């Protein structure tokens, strides 16, 4: 394999080092659980300015590889972790992603994912509107998320198609934004920009079926990423954010 070099384009000096930490965490859990379906590129060297790792000779994914991705992700998610969150902050794209360790999933997601992103919003009117909505839905949302989360799983955290690579035989995960959370945050994000192939979802569900409330949770979990995209890229994502907040109203009727 060749060498892939990634330079720090984030204003934060530790962004590449946190990326390495995320890759190492994924590699360790995959190794300890004897998960043969997913691989992590080897880190050759890392610093605040440069990350060097093995390059992937990218190919179009085969149906078998998409099945391996689904099965491998399900097996990763089946490994029960002791707590939610993470013991260090990291990044989601170019924005900070704050973390802590706690035993309450709903509280963690509301405070360290949704509320944090809302507070980054520069438009005061939009921010105040979203803060008001989030405060009004907080208690039923917290209860709903806690009721429908099986256990903490190590999640990739930024699982869209650009962060999964395929060579002629192997499925590779890159650019994580890891933490311990509800596994379905990863499944939700795979559907944000068109979704993965049916073979992926069939293999995942065969190994670790999605919950009965996945359709409702998907909208809530992707609200975090739409807020992040709104903060990074502007008004094109505002409607999706508003739709996500509209969906929170349903938490009053979820059982």
C-alpha positions as a Markdown table, in Angstrom:
| # | Residue | x | y | z |
|---|---|---|---|---|
| 1 | Unk | 0.0 | 0.0 | 0.0 |
| 2 | Unk | 1.0 | 3.6 | -0.6 |
| 3 | Unk | 1.0 | 6.5 | 1.9 |
| 4 | Unk | -1.9 | 8.9 | 2.4 |
| 5 | Unk | -1.1 | 12.3 | 3.9 |
| 6 | Unk | -3.7 | 14.5 | 5.6 |
| 7 | Unk | -2.9 | 18.1 | 6.6 |
| 8 | Unk | -4.7 | 19.9 | 9.4 |
| 9 | Unk | -7.3 | 22.2 | 7.8 |
| 10 | Unk | -9.0 | 22.8 | 11.1 |
| 11 | Unk | -8.2 | 25.9 | 13.2 |
| 12 | Unk | -7.9 | 23.6 | 16.2 |
| 13 | Unk | -4.3 | 22.3 | 16.6 |
| 14 | Unk | -5.3 | 18.9 | 18.0 |
| 15 | Unk | -7.9 | 17.9 | 15.3 |
| 16 | Unk | -5.6 | 15.3 | 13.7 |
| 17 | Unk | -4.6 | 13.9 | 17.0 |
| 18 | Unk | -8.2 | 13.4 | 18.0 |
| 19 | Unk | -8.8 | 11.7 | 14.7 |
| 20 | Unk | -6.0 | 9.3 | 15.5 |
| 21 | Unk | -7.5 | 8.6 | 18.9 |
| 22 | Unk | -10.9 | 7.8 | 17.3 |
| 23 | Unk | -9.3 | 5.5 | 14.8 |
| 24 | Unk | -7.3 | 3.7 | 17.6 |
| 25 | Unk | -10.5 | 3.2 | 19.6 |
| 26 | Unk | -12.3 | 1.7 | 16.7 |
| 27 | Unk | -9.4 | -0.6 | 15.9 |
| 28 | Unk | -9.2 | -1.8 | 19.5 |
| 29 | Unk | -12.8 | -2.7 | 19.8 |
| 30 | Unk | -12.8 | -4.4 | 16.4 |
| 31 | Unk | -9.8 | -6.4 | 17.4 |
| 32 | Unk | -11.0 | -7.3 | 20.9 |
| 33 | Unk | -14.4 | -8.5 | 19.5 |
| 34 | Unk | -12.8 | -10.5 | 16.7 |
| 35 | Unk | -14.7 | -8.5 | 14.1 |
| 36 | Unk | -13.4 | -9.6 | 10.7 |
| 37 | Unk | -15.5 | -7.4 | 8.5 |
| 38 | Unk | -14.2 | -3.8 | 9.1 |
| 39 | Unk | -10.6 | -2.5 | 9.1 |
| 40 | Unk | -8.9 | 0.7 | 10.1 |
| 41 | Unk | -6.0 | 2.1 | 8.1 |
| 42 | Unk | -2.6 | 1.8 | 9.8 |
| 43 | Unk | -1.3 | 5.1 | 11.3 |
| 44 | Unk | 2.3 | 5.7 | 10.1 |
| 45 | Unk | 2.9 | 9.0 | 11.9 |
| 46 | Unk | 0.8 | 11.8 | 13.4 |
| 47 | Unk | 1.3 | 15.3 | 14.6 |
| 48 | Unk | -0.7 | 18.5 | 15.0 |
| 49 | Unk | -0.1 | 19.4 | 11.4 |
| 50 | Unk | 0.2 | 16.1 | 9.5 |
| 51 | Unk | -1.3 | 12.6 | 9.6 |
| 52 | Unk | 0.2 | 9.8 | 7.6 |
| 53 | Unk | -1.6 | 6.5 | 7.1 |
| 54 | Unk | -1.8 | 3.7 | 4.7 |
| 55 | Unk | -3.5 | 4.7 | 1.4 |
| 56 | Unk | -6.5 | 2.7 | 0.3 |
| 57 | Unk | -6.7 | 1.8 | -3.4 |
| 58 | Unk | -10.4 | 2.6 | -3.7 |
| 59 | Unk | -12.8 | 0.5 | -5.7 |
| 60 | Unk | -16.6 | 0.5 | -6.2 |
| 61 | Unk | -18.2 | -1.6 | -3.4 |
| 62 | Unk | -19.5 | -5.0 | -4.2 |
| 63 | Unk | -22.7 | -6.3 | -2.8 |
| 64 | Unk | -20.7 | -8.7 | -0.6 |
| 65 | Unk | -18.7 | -5.7 | 0.8 |
| 66 | Unk | -21.9 | -3.8 | 1.6 |
| 67 | Unk | -23.1 | -6.9 | 3.4 |
| 68 | Unk | -19.8 | -7.0 | 5.3 |
| 69 | Unk | -20.2 | -3.4 | 6.2 |
| 70 | Unk | -23.6 | -4.0 | 7.6 |
| 71 | Unk | -22.7 | -7.1 | 9.5 |
| 72 | Unk | -19.4 | -5.6 | 10.8 |
| 73 | Unk | -21.1 | -2.4 | 12.0 |
| 74 | Unk | -23.8 | -4.5 | 13.7 |
| 75 | Unk | -21.2 | -6.6 | 15.5 |
| 76 | Unk | -19.3 | -3.4 | 16.6 |
| 77 | Unk | -22.6 | -2.0 | 18.0 |
| 78 | Unk | -23.3 | -5.2 | 19.8 |
| 79 | Unk | -20.3 | -4.7 | 22.1 |
| 80 | Unk | -21.8 | -3.2 | 25.2 |
| 81 | Unk | -19.8 | -0.3 | 26.6 |
| 82 | Unk | -19.9 | 0.8 | 30.3 |
| 83 | Unk | -21.2 | 4.3 | 29.9 |
| 84 | Unk | -22.3 | 7.0 | 27.4 |
| 85 | Unk | -20.1 | 9.8 | 26.1 |
| 86 | Unk | -16.3 | 9.9 | 25.9 |
| 87 | Unk | -13.5 | 10.9 | 28.2 |
| 88 | Unk | -12.2 | 13.5 | 25.8 |
| 89 | Unk | -13.6 | 16.1 | 23.4 |
| 90 | Unk | -13.2 | 15.7 | 19.7 |
| 91 | Unk | -14.6 | 17.1 | 16.5 |
| 92 | Unk | -17.6 | 16.6 | 14.1 |
| 93 | Unk | -16.3 | 18.0 | 10.8 |
| 94 | Unk | -14.7 | 21.3 | 11.6 |
| 95 | Unk | -16.8 | 22.0 | 14.7 |
| 96 | Unk | -15.9 | 20.9 | 18.2 |
| 97 | Unk | -17.8 | 17.9 | 19.7 |
| 98 | Unk | -17.8 | 18.2 | 23.5 |
| 99 | Unk | -18.0 | 15.0 | 25.5 |
| 100 | Unk | -18.2 | 13.7 | 29.1 |
| 101 | Unk | -18.9 | 10.3 | 30.6 |
| 102 | Unk | -22.4 | 9.7 | 32.0 |
| 103 | Unk | -25.0 | 7.0 | 32.5 |
| 104 | Unk | -28.0 | 9.0 | 31.0 |
| 105 | Unk | -28.2 | 8.8 | 27.2 |
| 106 | Unk | -31.0 | 11.2 | 26.8 |
| 107 | Unk | -29.4 | 13.8 | 28.9 |
| 108 | Unk | -26.1 | 13.4 | 27.1 |
| 109 | Unk | -27.6 | 13.7 | 23.7 |
| 110 | Unk | -29.7 | 16.7 | 24.5 |
| 111 | Unk | -26.9 | 18.6 | 26.3 |
| 112 | Unk | -23.8 | 17.7 | 24.5 |
| 113 | Unk | -25.2 | 17.3 | 21.0 |
| 114 | Unk | -28.4 | 19.3 | 20.3 |
| 115 | Unk | -28.0 | 22.1 | 22.9 |
| 116 | Unk | -24.3 | 22.6 | 22.1 |
| 117 | Unk | -25.0 | 23.0 | 18.4 |
| 118 | Unk | -28.0 | 25.3 | 19.0 |
| 119 | Unk | -25.7 | 27.6 | 21.1 |
| 120 | Unk | -23.3 | 27.8 | 18.2 |
| 121 | Unk | -25.9 | 29.4 | 16.0 |
| 122 | Unk | -25.0 | 33.0 | 15.1 |
| 123 | Unk | -28.5 | 34.2 | 14.1 |
| 124 | Unk | -30.0 | 35.3 | 17.4 |
| 125 | Unk | -33.6 | 34.9 | 16.3 |
| 126 | Unk | -33.0 | 31.3 | 15.0 |
| 127 | Unk | -31.0 | 30.4 | 18.1 |
| 128 | Unk | -33.7 | 31.7 | 20.5 |
| 129 | Unk | -36.4 | 29.9 | 18.7 |
| 130 | Unk | -34.6 | 26.6 | 18.8 |
| 131 | Unk | -33.6 | 27.1 | 22.4 |
| 132 | Unk | -37.3 | 27.6 | 23.3 |
| 133 | Unk | -38.4 | 24.5 | 21.3 |
| 134 | Unk | -35.6 | 22.3 | 22.9 |
| 135 | Unk | -36.5 | 23.5 | 26.4 |
| 136 | Unk | -40.2 | 22.7 | 25.8 |
| 137 | Unk | -39.5 | 19.2 | 24.5 |
| 138 | Unk | -36.6 | 18.3 | 26.8 |
| 139 | Unk | -38.3 | 16.1 | 29.3 |
| 140 | Unk | -40.3 | 13.9 | 27.0 |
| 141 | Unk | -37.4 | 13.7 | 24.6 |
| 142 | Unk | -35.0 | 12.6 | 27.4 |
| 143 | Unk | -37.5 | 9.9 | 28.5 |
| 144 | Unk | -38.1 | 8.7 | 25.0 |
| 145 | Unk | -34.4 | 8.4 | 24.2 |
| 146 | Unk | -33.6 | 6.5 | 27.4 |
| 147 | Unk | -36.5 | 4.2 | 26.9 |
| 148 | Unk | -35.5 | 3.2 | 23.4 |
| 149 | Unk | -31.7 | 2.7 | 23.8 |
| 150 | Unk | -30.5 | -0.8 | 24.5 |
| 151 | Unk | -27.0 | 0.0 | 25.7 |
| 152 | Unk | -24.0 | 2.2 | 25.0 |
| 153 | Unk | -22.2 | 1.3 | 21.8 |
| 154 | Unk | -19.0 | 2.7 | 20.3 |
| 155 | Unk | -20.3 | 4.7 | 17.4 |
| 156 | Unk | -18.3 | 6.0 | 14.4 |
| 157 | Unk | -20.2 | 9.2 | 14.8 |
| 158 | Unk | -19.9 | 10.6 | 11.2 |
| 159 | Unk | -20.9 | 7.6 | 9.2 |
| 160 | Unk | -21.8 | 8.9 | 5.7 |
| 161 | Unk | -20.6 | 7.2 | 2.5 |
| 162 | Unk | -17.5 | 9.4 | 2.2 |
| 163 | Unk | -16.1 | 7.9 | 5.4 |
| 164 | Unk | -16.3 | 4.3 | 4.3 |
| 165 | Unk | -13.8 | 3.1 | 1.7 |
| 166 | Unk | -13.5 | -0.1 | -0.3 |
| 167 | Unk | -10.6 | -1.7 | -2.0 |
| 168 | Unk | -10.8 | -5.0 | -3.9 |
| 169 | Unk | -11.4 | -7.1 | -0.7 |
| 170 | Unk | -11.8 | -4.9 | 2.4 |
| 171 | Unk | -14.1 | -2.4 | 4.0 |
| 172 | Unk | -12.3 | 0.5 | 5.7 |
| 173 | Unk | -13.6 | 3.1 | 8.2 |
| 174 | Unk | -12.0 | 6.6 | 8.2 |
| 175 | Unk | -12.6 | 10.1 | 9.7 |
| 176 | Unk | -14.5 | 9.1 | 12.8 |
| 177 | Unk | -16.2 | 11.3 | 15.4 |
| 178 | Unk | -16.5 | 8.6 | 18.0 |
| 179 | Unk | -18.3 | 8.4 | 21.3 |
| 180 | Unk | -20.4 | 5.8 | 23.2 |
| 181 | Unk | -24.0 | 6.2 | 22.4 |
| 182 | Unk | -27.2 | 4.8 | 20.9 |
| 183 | Unk | -26.0 | 2.6 | 18.0 |
| 184 | Unk | -28.8 | 4.0 | 15.8 |
| 185 | Unk | -27.1 | 7.4 | 15.5 |
| 186 | Unk | -24.8 | 5.7 | 13.0 |
| 187 | Unk | -27.7 | 4.1 | 11.1 |
| 188 | Unk | -29.5 | 7.4 | 11.0 |
| 189 | Unk | -26.6 | 9.3 | 9.5 |
| 190 | Unk | -26.1 | 6.7 | 6.8 |
| 191 | Unk | -29.5 | 7.8 | 5.5 |
| 192 | Unk | -28.8 | 11.6 | 5.5 |
| 193 | Unk | -27.4 | 11.8 | 2.0 |
| 194 | Unk | -29.2 | 9.1 | 0.1 |
| 195 | Unk | -28.4 | 6.0 | 2.2 |
| 196 | Unk | -26.3 | 2.9 | 1.6 |
| 197 | Unk | -27.4 | 0.0 | -0.5 |
| 198 | Unk | -30.2 | -2.4 | 0.6 |
| 199 | Unk | -27.6 | -5.1 | 1.1 |
| 200 | Unk | -26.1 | -3.0 | 3.9 |
| 201 | Unk | -29.3 | -2.6 | 5.8 |
| 202 | Unk | -30.4 | -6.2 | 5.3 |
| 203 | Unk | -27.1 | -7.5 | 6.7 |
| 204 | Unk | -27.2 | -5.1 | 9.6 |
| 205 | Unk | -30.8 | -6.0 | 10.5 |
| 206 | Unk | -30.1 | -9.7 | 10.2 |
| 207 | Unk | -27.3 | -9.4 | 12.8 |
| 208 | Unk | -28.8 | -6.7 | 15.1 |
| 209 | Unk | -32.3 | -5.6 | 14.1 |
| 210 | Unk | -33.0 | -1.9 | 14.4 |
| 211 | Unk | -35.4 | -0.9 | 17.1 |
| 212 | Unk | -39.2 | -0.4 | 16.6 |
| 213 | Unk | -38.7 | 3.3 | 17.1 |
| 214 | Unk | -35.8 | 3.7 | 14.7 |
| 215 | Unk | -37.9 | 5.8 | 12.2 |
| 216 | Unk | -38.7 | 8.4 | 14.9 |
| 217 | Unk | -35.2 | 8.3 | 16.4 |
| 218 | Unk | -33.6 | 8.8 | 13.0 |
| 219 | Unk | -35.1 | 12.2 | 12.6 |
| 220 | Unk | -34.0 | 13.3 | 16.1 |
| 221 | Unk | -30.5 | 12.0 | 15.7 |
| 222 | Unk | -30.0 | 13.6 | 12.3 |
| 223 | Unk | -31.1 | 16.9 | 13.7 |
| 224 | Unk | -27.7 | 17.0 | 15.4 |
| 225 | Unk | -25.9 | 16.7 | 12.0 |
| 226 | Unk | -28.2 | 19.2 | 10.3 |
| 227 | Unk | -27.5 | 21.7 | 13.0 |
| 228 | Unk | -23.8 | 21.1 | 12.6 |
| 229 | Unk | -24.1 | 21.5 | 8.8 |
| 230 | Unk | -26.2 | 24.7 | 9.3 |
| 231 | Unk | -23.5 | 26.1 | 11.6 |
| 232 | Unk | -20.7 | 25.2 | 9.1 |
| 233 | Unk | -22.4 | 25.8 | 5.8 |
| 234 | Unk | -25.3 | 28.2 | 6.3 |
| 235 | Unk | -29.0 | 28.5 | 5.4 |
| 236 | Unk | -29.3 | 25.6 | 3.0 |
| 237 | Unk | -29.7 | 23.4 | 6.0 |
| 238 | Unk | -32.1 | 25.6 | 8.0 |
| 239 | Unk | -35.2 | 23.9 | 6.7 |
| 240 | Unk | -33.9 | 20.5 | 7.7 |
| 241 | Unk | -33.2 | 21.8 | 11.2 |
| 242 | Unk | -36.7 | 23.2 | 11.5 |
| 243 | Unk | -38.2 | 19.9 | 10.3 |
| 244 | Unk | -36.1 | 18.1 | 12.9 |
| 245 | Unk | -37.5 | 20.3 | 15.7 |
| 246 | Unk | -41.0 | 19.8 | 14.4 |
| 247 | Unk | -40.5 | 16.0 | 14.9 |
| 248 | Unk | -39.6 | 16.5 | 18.6 |
| 249 | Unk | -43.3 | 17.4 | 19.2 |
| 250 | Unk | -44.1 | 13.7 | 18.6 |
| 251 | Unk | -42.1 | 12.7 | 21.7 |
| 252 | Unk | -45.2 | 13.6 | 23.7 |
| 253 | Unk | -47.0 | 10.7 | 22.0 |
| 254 | Unk | -44.2 | 8.2 | 21.7 |
| 255 | Unk | -44.4 | 5.3 | 24.1 |
